[in-house]
Amino acid sequence: MPGSGKSTAAKIFEKASFRVFEGSATIKEEMEKRGIEITSENIEVFTNKMKNENGKAFFAAITGKKVLAAAKDSDVLVIGFRSTAEFEELQKAIGSKIPLIVLTSPESIRFQRLSERKTIPIKSKEAFLTRDKGNIDQGIDKLIENADYLISNTGSTGELEESIIELLKKLGDE
């Protein structure tokens, strides 16, 4: 869910030599091509419009091509899935099973993080709840249910880093 710590986790994975792709980056690139201002509201409207016109996994298909090329040279992390359709499309593009890692954080922590963001902060609890509802409507709750690994992110960045390193060791052993 938004504010669970995906961007912070991505930085930790980058330190571990992963190449990181963010689903929302693809969305923002497409918006820029069309001259659409990047705001929380516009991102949501544009995303829904494109998914309605092109299918739920539209952005995952675009991201999948970039990931497949990068995966030849490095380990890859993709963040920001909102539905099982997106995740399945990425697996299809890559041609193999991908471990699904989900970060979890309580609503109160996520709201605080999002309201303190420097880029596109959430300005009200109502906006936060609307954003959460939009993510649930896209199917993020089903994606979370299908997680291979859950990481609770309620503590410090150091604690999150420890959890991720522990997970990477486990994945390396599998």
C-alpha positions as a Markdown table, in Angstrom:
| # | Residue | x | y | z |
|---|---|---|---|---|
| 1 | Met | 0.0 | 0.0 | 0.0 |
| 2 | Pro | 1.2 | 3.6 | -0.5 |
| 3 | Gly | 3.4 | 4.7 | 2.3 |
| 4 | Ser | 4.5 | 1.2 | 3.3 |
| 5 | Gly | 8.2 | 1.9 | 2.5 |
| 6 | Lys | 8.7 | 0.7 | -1.0 |
| 7 | Ser | 11.0 | 3.5 | -2.0 |
| 8 | Thr | 13.1 | 3.1 | 1.1 |
| 9 | Ala | 13.2 | -0.7 | 0.5 |
| 10 | Ala | 14.2 | 0.0 | -3.1 |
| 11 | Lys | 17.2 | 2.0 | -1.9 |
| 12 | Ile | 18.3 | -0.9 | 0.3 |
| 13 | Phe | 18.0 | -3.3 | -2.7 |
| 14 | Glu | 20.0 | -0.9 | -4.8 |
| 15 | Lys | 22.8 | -1.0 | -2.1 |
| 16 | Ala | 22.7 | -4.8 | -2.6 |
| 17 | Ser | 23.4 | -4.2 | -6.4 |
| 18 | Phe | 19.8 | -4.7 | -7.6 |
| 19 | Arg | 18.5 | -2.6 | -10.5 |
| 20 | Val | 15.2 | -1.1 | -9.4 |
| 21 | Phe | 12.2 | -0.4 | -11.6 |
| 22 | Glu | 9.2 | 1.4 | -10.3 |
| 23 | Gly | 5.8 | 0.9 | -11.9 |
| 24 | Ser | 4.8 | 4.4 | -11.3 |
| 25 | Ala | 7.8 | 5.6 | -13.2 |
| 26 | Thr | 6.4 | 4.1 | -16.3 |
| 27 | Ile | 3.1 | 5.8 | -15.6 |
| 28 | Lys | 4.8 | 9.2 | -15.1 |
| 29 | Glu | 6.8 | 8.7 | -18.3 |
| 30 | Glu | 3.6 | 8.1 | -20.3 |
| 31 | Met | 2.0 | 11.1 | -18.7 |
| 32 | Glu | 5.0 | 13.3 | -19.6 |
| 33 | Lys | 4.7 | 12.1 | -23.2 |
| 34 | Arg | 1.2 | 13.4 | -23.3 |
| 35 | Gly | 1.9 | 16.7 | -21.5 |
| 36 | Ile | -0.1 | 15.8 | -18.4 |
| 37 | Glu | 0.9 | 17.4 | -15.1 |
| 38 | Ile | 2.1 | 14.9 | -12.5 |
| 39 | Thr | -0.1 | 15.1 | -9.4 |
| 40 | Ser | -1.6 | 12.4 | -7.2 |
| 41 | Glu | -5.0 | 13.0 | -8.7 |
| 42 | Asn | -3.8 | 13.1 | -12.3 |
| 43 | Ile | -1.8 | 9.9 | -11.8 |
| 44 | Glu | -4.8 | 8.1 | -10.5 |
| 45 | Val | -7.1 | 9.4 | -13.2 |
| 46 | Phe | -4.6 | 8.6 | -16.0 |
| 47 | Thr | -3.8 | 5.2 | -14.6 |
| 48 | Asn | -7.4 | 4.2 | -14.5 |
| 49 | Lys | -8.1 | 5.6 | -17.9 |
| 50 | Met | -5.2 | 3.7 | -19.5 |
| 51 | Lys | -6.0 | 0.5 | -17.7 |
| 52 | Asn | -9.7 | 0.8 | -18.8 |
| 53 | Glu | -8.6 | 1.3 | -22.4 |
| 54 | Asn | -5.7 | -1.1 | -22.6 |
| 55 | Gly | -6.3 | -3.7 | -19.8 |
| 56 | Lys | -5.3 | -3.9 | -16.1 |
| 57 | Ala | -1.7 | -5.0 | -16.9 |
| 58 | Phe | -0.9 | -2.3 | -19.5 |
| 59 | Phe | 1.9 | -0.6 | -17.5 |
| 60 | Ala | 3.3 | -3.9 | -16.4 |
| 61 | Ala | 3.7 | -5.0 | -20.0 |
| 62 | Ile | 5.7 | -1.8 | -20.7 |
| 63 | Thr | 7.8 | -2.3 | -17.6 |
| 64 | Gly | 8.3 | -6.0 | -18.3 |
| 65 | Lys | 10.3 | -5.2 | -21.5 |
| 66 | Lys | 12.7 | -2.9 | -19.6 |
| 67 | Val | 13.1 | -5.5 | -16.8 |
| 68 | Leu | 13.8 | -8.4 | -19.2 |
| 69 | Ala | 16.6 | -6.4 | -20.8 |
| 70 | Ala | 18.1 | -5.4 | -17.4 |
| 71 | Ala | 17.8 | -8.9 | -15.9 |
| 72 | Lys | 20.4 | -10.1 | -18.3 |
| 73 | Asp | 23.1 | -8.0 | -16.5 |
| 74 | Ser | 21.9 | -7.7 | -12.9 |
| 75 | Asp | 19.4 | -8.7 | -10.2 |
| 76 | Val | 16.2 | -6.8 | -10.6 |
| 77 | Leu | 13.5 | -5.4 | -8.2 |
| 78 | Val | 10.2 | -4.0 | -9.5 |
| 79 | Ile | 8.1 | -2.0 | -7.0 |
| 80 | Gly | 4.6 | -0.7 | -7.1 |
| 81 | Phe | 2.3 | -3.4 | -8.4 |
| 82 | Arg | -1.3 | -2.7 | -7.7 |
| 83 | Ser | -2.9 | -6.0 | -8.9 |
| 84 | Thr | -2.3 | -9.7 | -9.6 |
| 85 | Ala | -2.9 | -9.0 | -13.3 |
| 86 | Glu | 0.1 | -6.6 | -13.3 |
| 87 | Phe | 2.3 | -9.1 | -11.4 |
| 88 | Glu | 1.3 | -12.0 | -13.7 |
| 89 | Glu | 1.9 | -9.9 | -16.8 |
| 90 | Leu | 5.4 | -9.1 | -15.6 |
| 91 | Gln | 6.1 | -12.8 | -14.9 |
| 92 | Lys | 4.8 | -13.6 | -18.4 |
| 93 | Ala | 7.1 | -10.9 | -19.9 |
| 94 | Ile | 10.1 | -12.3 | -18.0 |
| 95 | Gly | 9.2 | -15.9 | -18.6 |
| 96 | Ser | 9.7 | -17.2 | -15.1 |
| 97 | Lys | 8.3 | -17.2 | -11.5 |
| 98 | Ile | 9.2 | -14.1 | -9.5 |
| 99 | Pro | 9.1 | -14.0 | -5.7 |
| 100 | Leu | 6.4 | -11.5 | -4.6 |
| 101 | Ile | 7.6 | -9.5 | -1.6 |
| 102 | Val | 5.1 | -7.3 | 0.2 |
| 103 | Leu | 5.9 | -4.6 | 2.8 |
| 104 | Thr | 3.2 | -4.0 | 5.4 |
| 105 | Ser | 2.7 | -1.0 | 7.6 |
| 106 | Pro | -0.3 | 0.1 | 9.7 |
| 107 | Glu | -2.6 | 2.8 | 8.3 |
| 108 | Ser | -1.4 | 5.4 | 10.9 |
| 109 | Ile | 2.2 | 5.0 | 9.9 |
| 110 | Arg | 1.5 | 5.1 | 6.2 |
| 111 | Phe | -0.6 | 8.3 | 6.5 |
| 112 | Gln | 2.2 | 10.0 | 8.5 |
| 113 | Arg | 4.8 | 9.0 | 5.9 |
| 114 | Leu | 2.7 | 10.2 | 3.0 |
| 115 | Ser | 1.7 | 13.5 | 4.6 |
| 116 | Glu | 5.4 | 14.2 | 5.3 |
| 117 | Arg | 6.6 | 13.4 | 1.7 |
| 118 | Lys | 8.4 | 16.2 | -0.1 |
| 119 | Thr | 7.1 | 15.1 | -3.5 |
| 120 | Ile | 3.3 | 14.9 | -4.0 |
| 121 | Pro | 2.4 | 14.7 | -0.3 |
| 122 | Ile | -1.1 | 13.6 | 0.8 |
| 123 | Lys | -2.8 | 16.6 | 2.2 |
| 124 | Ser | -5.7 | 15.1 | 4.2 |
| 125 | Lys | -6.9 | 11.9 | 5.8 |
| 126 | Glu | -9.8 | 11.9 | 3.2 |
| 127 | Ala | -7.3 | 12.0 | 0.3 |
| 128 | Phe | -5.3 | 9.2 | 2.0 |
| 129 | Leu | -8.4 | 7.0 | 2.4 |
| 130 | Thr | -9.5 | 7.8 | -1.2 |
| 131 | Arg | -6.1 | 6.7 | -2.5 |
| 132 | Asp | -6.2 | 3.5 | -0.4 |
| 133 | Lys | -9.7 | 2.7 | -1.8 |
| 134 | Gly | -8.4 | 3.3 | -5.3 |
| 135 | Asn | -5.6 | 0.8 | -4.7 |
| 136 | Ile | -8.0 | -1.7 | -3.3 |
| 137 | Asp | -10.3 | -1.2 | -6.2 |
| 138 | Gln | -7.4 | -2.1 | -8.5 |
| 139 | Gly | -6.8 | -5.3 | -6.6 |
| 140 | Ile | -3.9 | -4.6 | -4.4 |
| 141 | Asp | -5.6 | -6.5 | -1.5 |
| 142 | Lys | -5.5 | -9.7 | -3.6 |
| 143 | Leu | -1.9 | -9.1 | -4.5 |
| 144 | Ile | -1.0 | -8.8 | -0.8 |
| 145 | Glu | -2.8 | -12.1 | -0.1 |
| 146 | Asn | -0.7 | -13.8 | -2.7 |
| 147 | Ala | 2.7 | -12.6 | -1.2 |
| 148 | Asp | 5.5 | -15.1 | -1.1 |
| 149 | Tyr | 7.2 | -13.0 | 1.6 |
| 150 | Leu | 5.8 | -10.3 | 4.0 |
| 151 | Ile | 8.0 | -7.8 | 5.6 |
| 152 | Ser | 6.5 | -5.7 | 8.4 |
| 153 | Asn | 7.9 | -2.1 | 8.2 |
| 154 | Thr | 7.0 | -0.4 | 11.4 |
| 155 | Gly | 10.4 | 0.4 | 12.8 |
| 156 | Ser | 13.5 | 2.2 | 11.6 |
| 157 | Thr | 15.2 | 2.1 | 8.2 |
| 158 | Gly | 17.9 | 0.0 | 9.9 |
| 159 | Glu | 15.4 | -2.5 | 11.0 |
| 160 | Leu | 13.9 | -2.6 | 7.5 |
| 161 | Glu | 17.4 | -3.1 | 6.0 |
| 162 | Glu | 18.0 | -6.0 | 8.4 |
| 163 | Ser | 14.8 | -7.7 | 7.3 |
| 164 | Ile | 15.6 | -7.3 | 3.7 |
| 165 | Ile | 19.2 | -8.6 | 4.1 |
| 166 | Glu | 17.7 | -11.6 | 6.0 |
| 167 | Leu | 15.2 | -12.2 | 3.1 |
| 168 | Leu | 18.0 | -11.9 | 0.5 |
| 169 | Lys | 20.0 | -14.6 | 2.3 |
| 170 | Lys | 16.9 | -16.8 | 2.4 |
| 171 | Leu | 16.3 | -16.3 | -1.3 |
| 172 | Gly | 19.9 | -17.0 | -2.0 |
| 173 | Asp | 19.6 | -20.3 | -0.2 |
| 174 | Glu | 16.5 | -21.3 | -2.1 |
